[in-house]
């Protein structure tokens, strides 16, 4: 039999208050833009400050020279430690096999100069970082980067530079959790952000192809849709967007609809050849072990690609590509926010 008696007055009041609170509480996805905060905030020195980007290092047994060049990756780490940038962004494939603890031990040993220099490392996941059994691979990864708090994608801020570090080994296409997360961050972009760096492993733009002689990777549809999203935002955004990717073991630079695209996969993995064109910013068809140097000086960002040569008794570095990006409202003092 249905109970038709009214609830006691106190119980009814509690019920009404709970209902009112539920109706008035905004959903998490509809939180105001002002509530958005970056996951990691880096303290940087006053302008100018520098950071380095590169990827596809594949730390592994130094005896394995077929899949990674130990001399190249060690020279790159030594160069970065010498320059002492504010931080380093690695565009994926830190190790050869993420589930292999021995590869991570090599990572620990060969990156010791970075830790000794106090240089923060901000990584993104590459396909080799989750290679093998995914669970132990991620455990190995997050053990080295506790500041990520087990986030597979995350945001970071350094003064007027905002970074979105994506996981292209997970679903990053339209409607995915990661896609919606990125849209929320771009919608809430702080007014004092002059530059936006989007880092991920799989490149939205590349001239590489899956069936190229010697190996290669075609751009994937999901990252191409991501490029369209970023270019849509760039149309109305004062801040300049730079995309840093890897996966293709070489260097490429393109500009499309205001967005600058960099492929930096020359950290040590066996090089891929690129079919360059006369319109390319960088036209060297051969192997390109390298690092990318970024200098943020208020509303100006200066870039240099330093190519590594191992032909002589000592590593040789040559600036082989460079560009400058500027915003309309330059800033002259780092905020440390």
N, C-alpha and C positions, 0 to 999 in steps of 0.2 A: 504493500500500500504506500502511495506517495505521501511524503510528509508535507503538508500544506501550511504548517504553522510558520510564522515569520521568525527570523533569527533573533536572538536576544539583542537588545539595543547596543551593547558594547561590541559584540561580534559584528553587527551590521556596520558600525562606525569604522571598525578596523578594516572590514572588507571594502568599504567605499574609499577609504584613504589609500589602500593598496592599489585599487583600480585606478584612482586618479594619478598616483605616482607612476604607474606603468604606462598610462596614456601620455603623460607629459615627458617621460624620459626619451631622449632622442636615440635612434639606433646608432651603433658604432660606426657604420659606414657613412652616416650623415653628420658625423662630428664636425664642428666648425673648423675651417682651415687654420685658424689661429691656434688650435690645439695640437697641430702636427709638430713633432719634434724629431730631429735626426737621432738615429740609434747610437751613434758614436760621435763625440765632439773632440777634435784634435786641437791641442794648443800649438800654435805655430809662432815663429818669431815675427817681428815687424816686417813689412814689405821691403824688398821682395823675398818670398820664400819659394823653395824649390821642392819638387817631388819627381819621382822616377816611375815610369810605367814600362812593363815588358811582360812576356809570358812564354809558355811552352818550353819550360826549362827541362822538365823530366829528370829531376834528380834521381839517380840510380847508381848501381855499382859502377865505379869509374872504369872498370875493365870492359864494360859494355859500351863500346864506341860506335856500335851500329845504330842504336836508337837515340843516343844523346852524346853530345860532345863535352866531356868533362873539362877540358881546357877552356872552352868558351864560357861555360857557366861559371867556372871559378874566377875567370878574368872579369866577368860582369859583376859578380858579387864584390870582388876586390875594388873595382871602380866605384860602385855605388857606396861602399863603406868609406872610401876615400873622399867622395864628394859630400857625404853626410847630409842628404836631403831630409826634409821634414818627415817624409814617409815614402813608402814604395807601394804601388798598385801592381799586383800580379794577375794577369788576365787568364789564369787557369792553366791546367796541366803542370802543377808544381812538381809532381813526381811521376814516374813512369807507371806505377800501379798503386792506386790508393789503398788497396787492401794488403799490400806487402809491407810489413813493418820494417824490413831492411831498407827499402827505398826511403822511408821516413827517417831512418837513422842517418842515411847519407844526407838528407835534407838538413837534419840537425847539425851535422858536422860542417857541411859546406856553407851554411848560412850563419855560422858563428860570428864572422866579422860584422854582420848586420846587427846582431844582438849586442855585441861589444860596443858598437858605435851608438847604441840606443835608438836605432831606426825602426819605427813602426812599420809593420807589413800588413797591408789590406789586400786579402786575396779574394778571388771569385773561383767557384768550382768549375773545373774542366772535366771532360769525359774521362781522362786518365785518372783524375783524382777520385772518381767513384768506380774505377775499374776493379773487376773481381767481385767480391762480395760487398754489397753496398754498405751494410751496417758497420763492419769493421773499418771500411774505408772512411766513412764519415767520422767514426770515433777517432781514428788517427788524425784526421784533418782538424776537428774541433779541439783535440788535445793541444795542438800547436797554437790555436788561435782562440783562447778563452774569452777574449773581448767580444767575440761574435755571439756568445751566449746561445750557441746551437742554431743560430739563424742561417738558413741557406741563402737568403738574400737580405740585404740590410742597407741602411743609408749612413752617410758620414758627412761631417762638415769640418772644413778647415778655413777659418776666416770667411772670405767671400766666395769660396768654392764649395759647392754642394755636390756630393757624389751618391749615385745610386748603383749599388753593386748587385748585379743580377745573377741568377743561377739558370743558365741556359741548358743545364742537364735536367731541369724540371720544366714543367709546362710554363712557358712564358708568352703564350699566345693570347689573342683577344678573349676577354671574359674570364681568364684564369685568375686565381688568387693573386699571383705575382703581378699580372697586368693591372688589376684594380689597385693594388698597393702602389705601383708606380704612378698611376694616374692621380691618386690622392696626394702623393708627394709633389708631383709637378703642379697640381692645382694649388697647393699650399706653399709654393716656392717663396721664401722670404724676399722682401723687397731689396734687401742689401746683398743678395746673391748675384754675383756678376758672371759666374761660370758654372756650368753644370756638366759634370763628367759622368757618363753612363758606361760602366765597365761590365763586360760579359765575355764569355769564352767564344761562342760561335758568332762569326762576323755577319752583320746585315749586308755589307757590301764587300765583295772580293772578286778579282778576276780569276781566281783559282777555280778548278773544276774537279769533280770526283774522279774522272777517268784520265787525268793528265799524266803523262809519262813521268815517273818518279814520285807520283803521289800528289794529292791535292784534295780540296774540299769545296764543293759548290755552296753558295749561300742557301740557307734553308728558308722555306716560306714563312715560318713563325717569326724569324728575325727580320725578314723583309717587311712584315706587317708592323713590327716594332719600329723599324725605321720610318715608316709612314706616320706612325703615332708621334714620334719625336719631331718629325718635320712639320706636322700640324701644330704642335706646341711652339716650335721655333718661329712660326709666322707672327705670333703676337707676343713673344717673350723677349724682353730686353736682354736677359742673360744669354750668353752664347753656349750652345750645346756641343760637346765633344764626345764621340763614342770611341772607346778603347776596347778592342777585341783581340783575340788570338786565333788558335786552332789551325790557321794556315801558317806554316813555318817559314815566314819571310816577313817583309815589311811592305805595307801599302798605305797610301793616303788619298782620300777623295773628299770632295765637297759636293753636297747635294741639298738643294733647297735650304741653304743656310747652315746645315749641320756638317761638322767636320768628322769624317770617319777615318780611324786609324786601325790598321791591322798590325799588331806587334807580337809576332810569334817566333822571334829569332833568339830565344833564350838558351838554346842548346839542342833542341830536337832536330832530327835529320831534316835539312832544308828542303823546301819545295820550290820549284821554279814557277815564275809568274810570267804570263804572256802580257808584257807591257805594251802600252800604246804611246804615241807621241803626245797625247794630252795628259798622261799621268804625271803627277807631281814628282814621283820617284820612278826612274826608268831602268835601273840596273837589273838585268834579268837573272843574275847569279845569286848564290847564297848570301844572306844578309843577317849574320849574327849582330845583335845591336841592343841598345837600350834607348828609351825615350826620355829626354829631360824636359820638364815643364817648369817655367818660372812664372809665378803669379806676382805681379807688381801693381796692386790696386786694380784698376780697370783694364789692365793690359796683361795678356798671357803670351809668353814667348816660348816657342817650342824648338827643340833640336833633336834630330835622330842621329845618334853617334854609332857609326858602323865599326865593328871590331874586326881587325885583321890579326891573324896569328902566324903570318908568314915569317916574321923575324924572331929574334931571341926574346923579345919582350912584346906584350900585346900593344897594338897600335890602334888609336881611336881617331876617327875622322868624321866631322860633321857632314852628312850627306843629304840632309833635308832639314828645312826650317820654315817656320811661318809665325805670324803674329796675329792674335785676335784682340779686338778692343770692344769695349762696351761704350755706350753713349755717356755714361756717368762714372768716370774713373774715381777710384777710392784710393786714398794715400796712406791709410793707417790700418794695420791689421786689428781686427776686433777681438780675436781669440775666442769668438763665440762658436 
